[in-house]
Amino acid sequence: MKNIWLYILVSAGVSYIIRATPLVLIRREIKNRTLRSFLYYVPYTTLAVMTFPAIMEATQSPIAGLLALLAGVFLAWRGASLFKVAMACCLVVLAAELFLVPGGGIG
Amino acid sequence: METNRQCFRRGIRDGMPIALGYFAVAFTLGIAAKNAGFSALQAMVESLTNNASAGEYAVFSLAAAGAGYWEVAVMTLVANARYLLMSCSLSQKLPPETSLAHRMLVAFDVTDEIFGISIAYPGRLNPWYTYGAMAVSIPGWGLGTFLGVAVGNVLPLRLMSALSVGLYGMFLAIIVPPWKKDKVVLGLVLLSFAASFALANWPLLAGISPGIKTILLTVVLSLGAAVLFPVQDEERGEGQA
């Protein structure tokens, strides 16, 4: 049996080094235009890749996840705040699954 | 110009939905931790020091299998490698004169969500905004893990299911608004959706972890966009607002 506290120490150390290295080492503005553009696009690409199709796998019913995605895109497009978009997605899933997932009414 | 205190408060406000979502996700992580033999305290410490869902899940599964420490180190590196890219982006979002202490503190909680809202901050990032979000989201994350181990399945499945999309809703609130001004971002996001969907359903790649797929797609698509549509000088920084 391995020591669980050592697992924690190892994973914590690696996680921190990954995050801290770029922030500590890259102190200046990057001048290279392609690299700048790359870093500008990274957030949108990575968040989009993580959102879909994962949003359909997070819910009990994939359709509920898809409806949440559509509602979220619509509200974000209309300029709703971060909090409102997030809450609306949750409510859409809650409402949709009342119909889509029968018998799951554990309260 | 906002004061640090105002930034901190706004960070708390924007961090609230993150904290709620984290609580639900961490709760399910806690159940995995329990199965791996972690106590509630150990699981909470793991969460408070790692701040990573996929990475922690990998650690719990490896621990359950009695894996070596090197394996845990490598797996943590792979599962969290996307944070390296995010930290590179964040390094350009902070004012260049930001002190070492601030850089090291911001680095502690570079997660998908905290990164997302930090990048969406108008203009240069004030670290206090990120600290505000951390101040509510980290306790949510730690407490969720603790309770997941301690009390298992008490949250109704319906509620867990609904809470789990909150995080994705936040991502949408970050990636959609720029579509109006920047059609390249619109095209890039739609292409990312399609590519991610294709990769997730391609049987040949079934053995590759979602973390690796995320990195591959992020690098390939962002690089493609950077080469084909380099951003103009005036777009940098403020263009991400």
Interface residues (C-beta under 8 A of the other chain):
Chain A: M1 K2 I4 W5 L6 Y7 I8 V10 S11 A12 G13 V14 S15 Y16 I18 R19 A20 T21 P22 L23 V24 L25 I26 R27 R28 E29 I30 R33 T34 L35 R36 S37 F38 L39 Y40 Y41 V42 P43 Y44 T45 T46 L47 A48 V49 M50 T51 F52 P53 A54 I55 A58 T59 Q60 A64 G65 A68 L69 G72 V73 L75 A76 W77 G79 A80 S81 L82 F83 V85 A86 M87 A88 C89 C90 L91 V92 V93 L94 E97 L98 V101 G104 G105 I106 G107
Chain B: R13 D14 M16 P17 L20 G21 G37 F38 S39 Q42 V45 E46 T49 N50 N51 A52 G55 E56 V59 L62 A63 G66 A67 G68 Y69 V72 A73 T76 L77 N80 A81 R82 Y83 L84 L85 M86 S87 C88 S89 L90 S91 Q92 L94 P96 L100 R103 M104 V106 A107 F108 V110 D112 F115 G116 I117 I119 A120 P156 L157 R158 L159 S161 A162 L163 S164 V165 G166 L167 Y168 G169 M170 F171 L172 A173 I174 I175 V176 P177 P178 W179 K180 V184 V185 L188 V189 S192 F193 A195 S196 F197 A200 N201 P210 K213 T214 L217 T218 L221 S222 L223 A225 A226 V227 F229 P230 V231 E235 R236 G239 Q240
